[in-house]
Amino acid sequence: MILQTTFLFISGAEIAFILFIAIMVFGADKLPEIARGLGKGMRTIKNATNDIKHEITKSAESNGIDTSFVTDIKKEIDSVKDDVEDFAGSVKRNNR
């Protein structure tokens, strides 16, 4: 059985093909600049999202809304995620 590593449901061959097309379209000298711009854009979006979350939480706490249920839900989700990963890990080991 051949095990292939995938990233975001994309195999290595597909990533290589996408990179090849990107090099052909933009040129090798422009790719680092494009990647840098994408990284800055993603960082800006992440910071904006965190700022919005912080403002919502601060507003809810100042209005007396209980936000502790969010941490309880996060703990439950993490617990289920760990259980699924444990199960998936044992299935992967048994398939080899």
N, C-alpha and C positions, 0 to 999 in steps of 0.2 A: 504494500500500500504506500503510495506517495503522498507525503504531507506537504502542502503548500502553505506558505505564510501569506496571509492576506492583511491588508490595511484598509479599513473602511470598505470591506467587501470587494477590494480590487486586488488582483494578483500582481506578482512582481512583473510578469510579462506585460500586463496592461499598463502598469506605471511606466515601464521603460518605453512603451509605444507612445504614451502621452508626452513623456519628456522629449522623445525624438521629434514629435510633431511640434512641440513648443520651440525647440531649437530651430527647426526649419522655418517656422513662422516669424519668430522674434529675433533669432540670431543668438549666438552664444554670449556675446558681449552684453546683451540687454537682460538676460535671464536673472543675474544677481540683483540688478536694479528692480526688476519686477517683483522678485521674491521679497526684497527688502520692503517695498511698498505694500505688498500683501501682508507682511508681518506687522508693519506699523498700523495698517487698517484693522487687522484682527485685534491688536493690542488696544486700539482706541475703542473698538466695540466692546471688548471685555471690560475696560475701565468704565465706560458709560453704563453698561449693565450693572456693574457693582455699585456705581453711584445711585442708580435708580433703586436697586434693592435696599441700599442704606437709607435713602430718603423715605421709602415706603415703610420700612421698619421703624424709623425714627418717628414718622407721622403716626403710625399705629400706636406706638408706645406713649406718645404725648397725648393721644386721645383716649387712653385707657383700654385699648384693645389688647387682649391676651394673645401674644405671638408664640407662646411656649409650645403650642401644638405643632408648629413647624419643625422644631427640633425633635419632637417625638416621632413625627412622620419620617423625618430623615433617618432616625435611628432604625425604624422598622424597615425602611427601604434598604438601608445598608445591611441589615441582618438577612433579609431575603436575598440580596445580591450575593452575600457571602455564601449562603446555602446553595444557591444556583451554581456559583463558581466551584464549590466543593464537589457538587454532583457532576458538573461538566468535566471537572478535572479527572474524576474517577472514571467517567465514560471514555475520555480521551486515552487514559492509560490502558483501559481494557481493550480498546480498538487496535492498539499497536501490536 
